[in-house]
Amino acid sequence: MTVPRLDFSSLMPRTFLEHYQQPGIPVIITGLLHPQSNWNLDYLCQQLSTQEFLLRRYGKSRYQEDKRQWQNIGSGVDTTSTPFIEYAQMLRSQEAHQQDVYLAKCSLKSTPLNETEALSIVRDKLPQLGLEKPITDFNLWVGPGGHVECLHYDQMDGTLFQLYGTKKVVLFPPSQTSNLYPFPFYIHLYKGLKLRSWFSQLYPDRPDFQSFPKFHQALQYKQEVLLNPGEILYIPAGWWHEVTALGDEMVCSVNRFWRVYPTSRAIFSWTRLRAYLGSLCAIPYVALSLILALASPQRQQKLKEIWQMI
Ligand SMILES: O=C(O)CCC(=O)C(=O)O
């Protein structure tokens, strides 16, 4: 199965609504991001300079481990606040590749990148397709080739804008949730948001069929996309996705999350409901972490980490 590519200039708002947004079907939109938006490392250094970002330190052996042994995941992993130019140096020296250090989901709001032509065009034009109610800012994702953001889903509709390098995105529809063995939602009671019930416990490219036999069924629904610079992938809420940065160089994307429309798609969604149940279960743990952060001498840093995790 392939995800269709549609050129923005010939994509009628009605077509997007009826064929993709309403039923919640992924699509790649081409011809909207300027092909000359070359967000390479030199350009990012120029724009971001010493601005600090939280880096996720995944560590080199993480993907050799059984995910069921993981103590943290996604935005729950350990982070450090680092000036962008220092991170650029880690990418150039390959330290970021070796230690799998990822700048993930950092708001661009207070950076000059937010005002660049590339994002201004997107800001102006996407509402024409019905993507009108953003829930988040534009977020930056910069990392080493080879990095994998492992299989998960989001509760909101997402758009992933590819700005430098290529990413491989593996997708499964929400109907396959139980065949993808997500972490149970009650895990949040004792792990807070360090582990997440919207992540899968299996590796889709090397599954352990003995532990996860139903994955055979999910494989019939697998879709794979190579997302090239200048392309935008629309990922509807509840769609499972694993994102791999290809090549040896740095790879850069921006994403943004949107309110799910029509609301009925949000209401009648088991994936959303189970994620909300999980988030509810996390409340006591997160509240306690907040109290401890407030009492800590590194209050600012700890609060920033909690905020980023939420
Ligand atoms: O680009 C990535 O590494 C992950 C992006 C993602 O998960 C998303 O846009 O929802």
The ligand as a Gaussian input file, in Angstrom:
#p B3LYP/6-31G(d) Opt

LIG

0 1
 O       10.413000      13.259000      12.799000
 C       10.448000      12.525000      13.784000
 O       11.488000      12.027000      14.207000
 C        9.176000      12.176000      14.502000
 C        8.031000      13.036000      14.086000
 C        6.729000      12.579000      14.659000
 O        6.627000      11.638000      15.371000
 C        5.525000      13.346000      14.301000
 O        5.606000      14.291000      13.509000
 O        4.448000      13.000000      14.825000

